[in-house]
Amino acid sequence: MSSRISARISAISESATLAVDAKAKAMKAAGRPVIGFGAGEPDFPTPGYIVEAAVEAAREPRFHKYTPAAGLPELRQAIADKTLRDSGYRVDASRVLVTNGGKQAVYQAFATLLDPGDEVLVVAPYWTTYPEAIKLAGGVQVDVVTDETTGYLVSVEQLEAARTERTKVLLFVSPSNPTGAVHPREQVEAIGRWAAEHGLWVVTDEIYEHLVYGGAEFTSIATAVPELGDRVVILNGVAKTYAMTGWRVGWLIGPSDVVKAATNLQSHATSNVSNVAQVAALAAVKGDLSAVERMREAFDRRRKTMVRMLNEIPGVLCPEPQGAFYVYPSVKALLGKELRGRRPQTSAELAELILEEAEVAVVPGEAFGTPGYFRLSYALGDDDLVEGVSRLQKLLSEAV
C-alpha cells in the first residue's frame, strides 16, 4: 500500500529554529516566563517610512492585480542599484528575480542548478534550510566542518579535500548563520579563485551583509573574484537589514539563463510576490542605511554582553562572532555531566533540559550539522538577554 505522503516530502525536516521559537511562544502563552534565543529576527519594528509606502501601495488599484512573476520592474532596478552601491557588483535589472523571502530564493537557486546526484559543498555549521532545499532538488550535500578553533572559518584546503568529480556548487555564506563568522577579504578571494579554477558554481547568501562588527568587513565573493564570471548566484533580501522578516521579500541575482529558468519555476509556484510587500521593499532598498545602523549598534552591544556572560560559565566556550546576530558556543564539556538529576548526552538533550528547568529556549547544534553547540540569537531586548543568560549561568553552574 502506497504511503499517503511522498517520500520526497516525508524526508524534509521541520525548521528547527522555528520549532524552538514556536515551543517557547506556546509556553509563554501558557503563562511561563520563557525567554527565547531561538528566532533569527530583529526585535525592532520595520521603519515607519517603509510601512507608509506599503499603506499607500494598498490603496493603489494597479497593485491589486497580477504583476510580472520576476518582480516589479522598478524594484528589480532598485535592487540592481543597491547591489552596486553596497557590494560593488554591477548587474542589469533583468538578472534580478524577486522572491517570496530569502527561503524561496534559496530553494529556487538549487532547483535551477542541480540535477540528481550533483554535489554541493556546504560549510558546517549551516543554516537549517540549506540541506532541505538541496535535498528537494535531488542534490547531495557534502559537509565541510569547521569549529571554534578557527572561528568557524573554512579553508581552501578543507574545500579541496571535499571536492569530487560530482561537485557542482559551493555554498558560501559570510557573514554566517549560525556562527556569525565573517571571512576576511583575502580568504574570500582565495576561495573564489579556487572555485573558478575548478569550474564550480558559487551560491552566496549575503542576507547579513550589513551586520558586521568591530574590524570585520563584508566582502562579496562575486565582486572580489570577477573570474567567477557567470557562475555565481547571489541570494539576499530585506528581512534582516530592514527588520522585515514578516514581509517576505527576497531576491536572486544570477546569469540570464539561471534567472529565466528560476522565473519560469516561480511563475508556476507562486507567481508574483505580494505587490504591497514589493513596494515596501522598494522603499527599503532605495532608502539610506540609517535604520540598520541603529540596529547594528544595539546588536554590537548585545553581542559583547552575551559573549562575556557565556564565557563565564564553566564548560562553555563562546568565540566572539563578527557578523549576523548569533553566538555559537561549544557546550561539549557539559555533556554527560549531572544536572538536576539528569545526564544529558547531547546538546539537543541539554537544550531540552534548559527549556524545562530555566525556561530559556536555545537551538541545539544538531539543527546546524554540528552537535555539541548551541545557537543563541542576540536580536532581543537587553534586559531579556541579560536575564536569559543569567538563568543559563545559574543552571549550568550546577553541572558536576
Backbone hydrogen bonds, N-H to C=O, Kabsch-Sander energy under -0.5 kcal/mol:
donor,donor_aa,acceptor,acceptor_aa,energy
10,S,6,S,-2.6
11,A,7,A,-1.3
12,I,9,I,-1.5
19,A,15,S,-2.3
20,V,16,A,-2.4
21,D,17,T,-2.1
22,A,18,L,-2.5
23,K,19,A,-2.3
24,A,20,V,-2.3
25,K,21,D,-2.4
26,A,22,A,-2.2
27,M,23,K,-2.1
28,K,24,A,-2.2
29,A,25,K,-2.4
30,A,26,A,-1.2
31,G,28,K,-1.8
32,R,27,M,-2.4
34,V,32,R,-2.3
35,I,359,E,-2.0
36,G,34,V,-0.5
37,F,35,I,-0.5
37,F,361,A,-3.1
41,E,39,A,-0.9
50,I,47,P,-1.0
51,V,47,P,-1.6
52,E,48,G,-2.6
53,A,49,Y,-1.4
54,A,50,I,-1.6
55,V,51,V,-2.2
56,E,52,E,-2.2
57,A,53,A,-1.9
58,A,54,A,-2.1
59,R,55,V,-0.8
59,R,56,E,-0.7
60,E,57,A,-1.3
63,F,60,E,-1.7
64,H,61,P,-2.0
65,K,62,R,-0.9
71,G,68,P,-1.8
75,L,72,L,-0.7
76,R,72,L,-2.5
77,Q,73,P,-2.2
78,A,74,E,-1.8
79,I,75,L,-2.6
80,A,76,R,-2.0
81,D,77,Q,-2.5
82,K,78,A,-2.8
83,T,79,I,-2.4
84,L,80,A,-1.8
85,R,81,D,-2.3
86,D,82,K,-2.7
87,S,83,T,-2.3
88,G,83,T,-0.6
88,G,84,L,-1.2
89,Y,83,T,-1.1
90,R,88,G,-0.6
95,R,92,D,-2.2
96,V,93,A,-1.6
97,L,252,L,-2.7
98,V,70,A,-2.7
99,T,250,G,-2.4
101,G,99,T,-2.1
104,Q,100,N,-0.7
105,A,101,G,-1.2
106,V,102,G,-2.3
107,Y,103,K,-2.5
108,Q,104,Q,-2.8
109,A,105,A,-2.0
110,F,106,V,-1.9
111,A,107,Y,-2.6
112,T,108,Q,-1.8
113,L,109,A,-1.8
114,L,110,F,-2.5
117,G,138,G,-2.5
118,D,115,D,-2.4
119,E,166,R,-2.6
120,V,140,V,-2.6
121,L,169,V,-2.7
122,V,120,V,-0.6
122,V,142,V,-2.6
123,V,171,L,-0.6
124,A,144,V,-2.2
126,Y,368,F,-1.9
130,Y,127,W,-1.0
132,E,128,T,-0.6
133,A,129,T,-2.2
134,I,130,Y,-2.4
135,K,131,P,-2.5
136,L,132,E,-2.5
137,A,133,A,-1.3
138,G,135,K,-1.7
139,G,134,I,-2.3
140,V,118,D,-3.0
141,Q,139,G,-0.5
142,V,120,V,-2.9
143,D,141,Q,-0.5
144,V,122,V,-2.4
145,V,143,D,-0.5
146,T,124,A,-2.7
150,T,147,D,-1.4
151,G,148,E,-1.0
152,Y,147,D,-2.4
153,L,150,T,-0.8
159,L,155,S,-2.0
160,E,156,V,-2.9
161,A,157,E,-1.9
162,A,158,Q,-1.1
163,R,159,L,-0.9
163,R,160,E,-0.5
167,T,164,T,-1.3
168,K,119,E,-2.8
169,V,119,E,-1.7
170,L,201,W,-2.7
171,L,121,L,-2.6
171,L,169,V,-0.5
172,F,170,L,-0.7
172,F,203,V,-2.6
174,S,205,D,-0.6
176,S,181,A,-1.7
180,G,176,S,-2.0
187,Q,184,P,-0.8
188,V,184,P,-2.2
189,E,185,R,-2.8
190,A,186,E,-1.9
191,I,187,Q,-2.4
192,G,188,V,-2.6
193,R,189,E,-2.6
194,W,190,A,-2.1
195,A,191,I,-2.3
196,A,192,G,-2.6
197,E,193,R,-2.6
198,H,194,W,-1.4
199,G,196,A,-1.4
200,L,195,A,-2.6
201,W,168,K,-2.9
202,V,231,R,-2.4
203,V,170,L,-2.5
204,T,202,V,-0.6
204,T,233,V,-2.9
205,D,172,F,-1.5
205,D,203,V,-0.5
206,E,204,T,-0.7
206,E,235,L,-3.1
209,E,206,E,-1.8
211,L,208,Y,-1.8
212,V,210,H,-1.0
213,Y,322,Q,-2.4
216,A,213,Y,-2.1
224,A,220,S,-2.7
225,V,221,I,-1.7
228,L,225,V,-2.1
229,G,226,P,-1.9
231,R,228,L,-1.4
233,V,202,V,-2.7
234,I,253,I,-2.9
235,L,204,T,-2.7
236,N,251,W,-2.0
238,V,249,V,-1.9
242,Y,238,V,-1.9
243,A,240,K,-0.7
244,M,238,V,-0.6
244,M,239,A,-1.9
245,T,239,A,-0.5
247,W,244,M,-1.3
248,R,244,M,-0.7
248,R,245,T,-0.5
250,G,99,T,-2.4
251,W,236,N,-2.6
252,L,97,L,-2.4
253,I,234,I,-2.7
254,G,95,R,-1.6
259,V,255,P,-2.5
260,K,256,S,-2.5
261,A,257,D,-2.0
262,A,258,V,-2.8
263,T,259,V,-2.3
264,N,260,K,-2.1
265,L,261,A,-2.0
266,Q,262,A,-2.4
267,S,263,T,-2.4
268,H,264,N,-0.9
268,H,265,L,-0.9
269,A,265,L,-2.0
270,T,266,Q,-2.5
271,S,266,Q,-2.8
278,Q,274,S,-2.2
279,V,275,N,-2.4
280,A,276,V,-1.9
281,A,277,A,-2.4
282,L,278,Q,-2.2
283,A,279,V,-2.0
284,A,280,A,-1.8
285,V,281,A,-2.8
286,K,282,L,-1.8
287,G,283,A,-1.0
287,G,284,A,-0.5
293,E,289,L,-1.8
294,R,290,S,-1.8
295,M,291,A,-1.8
296,R,292,V,-2.9
297,E,293,E,-2.0
298,A,294,R,-1.6
299,F,295,M,-2.9
300,D,296,R,-2.5
301,R,297,E,-1.8
302,R,298,A,-2.4
303,R,299,F,-2.9
304,K,300,D,-1.9
305,T,301,R,-1.9
306,M,302,R,-2.9
307,V,303,R,-2.4
308,R,304,K,-2.2
309,M,305,T,-2.4
310,L,306,M,-2.6
311,N,307,V,-2.1
312,E,308,R,-0.6
312,E,309,M,-0.7
313,I,310,L,-1.7
316,V,313,I,-2.0
317,L,330,S,-2.0
322,Q,180,G,-1.8
323,G,180,G,-1.4
324,A,211,L,-2.1
326,Y,323,G,-0.6
327,V,376,L,-2.4
330,S,317,L,-3.0
331,V,372,G,-2.8
332,K,372,G,-0.7
333,A,315,G,-0.6
334,L,331,V,-1.8
335,L,331,V,-0.7
335,L,332,K,-0.8
336,G,344,P,-3.5
337,K,334,L,-1.7
339,L,342,R,-3.1
342,R,339,L,-1.3
350,L,346,T,-2.2
351,A,347,S,-2.4
352,E,348,A,-1.8
353,L,349,E,-2.1
354,I,350,L,-2.4
355,L,351,A,-2.1
356,E,352,E,-2.0
357,E,353,L,-3.0
358,A,354,I,-2.5
359,E,354,I,-0.8
359,E,355,L,-0.5
360,V,354,I,-0.9
361,A,35,I,-2.6
362,V,360,V,-0.6
363,V,375,R,-1.9
365,G,373,Y,-3.1
367,A,364,P,-1.7
368,F,365,G,-1.8
369,G,366,E,-1.0
370,T,365,G,-1.9
374,F,329,P,-1.8
375,R,363,V,-2.8
376,L,327,V,-2.1
376,L,374,F,-0.5
377,S,37,F,-2.4
378,Y,325,F,-2.1
380,L,378,Y,-1.0
385,L,381,G,-2.5
386,V,382,D,-2.4
387,E,383,D,-2.4
388,G,384,D,-3.0
389,V,385,L,-2.5
390,S,386,V,-2.1
391,R,387,E,-2.0
392,L,388,G,-1.7
393,Q,389,V,-2.7
394,K,390,S,-2.4
395,L,391,R,-2.5
396,L,392,L,-2.9
397,S,393,Q,-1.5
398,E,395,L,-1.8
399,A,396,L,-1.5
400,V,338,E,-1.9
